[in-house]
Amino acid sequence: MKAVITVTGKDSVGIIAKLASECAKYDANIVDISQSVLSEYFAMIMLADIDKLSIPFSEFVDILSNTGSEKGLAVHVMHEDIFNSMHHV
C-alpha cells in the first residue's frame, strides 16, 4: 500500500530532510517525490510505500501533520485507497 503526502507552505531550509527523516523513522519508504519552489512558496508531493509502517497509519498521519505545523507547513497524508476512490470515474 502507498500513501500520497502533500506539503505546501513558505519555503525554508530542511523541509524535505525533516519529512523524509520522519518517514524513515517509521519505515515509510519514499518511492517518488516531486517538489517545486515558486517565488518563496514550497510545494511537494511524495508517494510513500507504507507496507512496513511500524506504527498505525492514523498515528503516522498525525505525526507528519504535526511535523509540518512546527515548520509552518500544511502536510496532508492520504491513503492510496482513498486517493484512488476520489479520482475514479
N, C-alpha and C positions, 0 to 999 in steps of 0.2 A: 504494500500500500504506500501511497505517497501523500504528501501534504503540499499545498500551494501556500507560500508565505509571501505576503506583500509588505513593503516597507516604504513609507513616504514621510517627508519632513525636510527641515533645513539641513543642508549638508554640513558635516563635520568629520574630523579625522576619527577613524576607527569604527565606523558603523558596521561595515562588512565583517571586520575582525571580531567584534563583540558578538554579533548574532551568529556567526559561524562557530565561535567558541561555545556558545550555549547549545547549538545543535550538536556539536561533537560531544559535549559533556553528557548528553542524554541519548547518545548513539543514533541520532538522526543524521543520515548521510546526504549531503547536498549533491544532487546529481546534475543540476542545471542552474545557472544563475545569469540574470541579465540586470544590469544597472545603468542608470543614466543620471547625469547631473545637468540640470537646466538652470542656468544662472546660479543662484545659491540653493536651489531645491534638489533634493535627492529622491530618486525613485528606484525601487529594486523589486524584482520578482525572483523567488527561489523555488525550485522544486526539490523536495527532500524525501528520500526513502525513509519511511518510519516503521518498516517491518521489525526492526530490532530495538525500537524505542524502549528505554529502560524505565520509563515512568508512564502512567496513564496519559492518553492523548490530551484530555482536558487540562491536566496539570501542565503539560508541555505548552499548550496554547496560552495559559495564564502566565507562565514564566517568560515566554517570548514577548507577550504584550507588555508585561511589567518592565522587562529589559528595555524595550523601545520607549516606554513612557519616561524612564530615567534619563534618556538622551533626547527627549522632546520629539519622539517619532511615533507615528501611528503604525503599529505592526498588527497585521491580521493573518491568522493561520486557519486555513480551510482544508478539511479532509478531502482527498481526491473524489470520494463518492459524492459528497455534497456538490463539489465544483462541477463534476460531470452531470449530475442531475439538473443543476441550474442551467447548464448550457446544452442540454439535449433537446433536440426538436422532435 
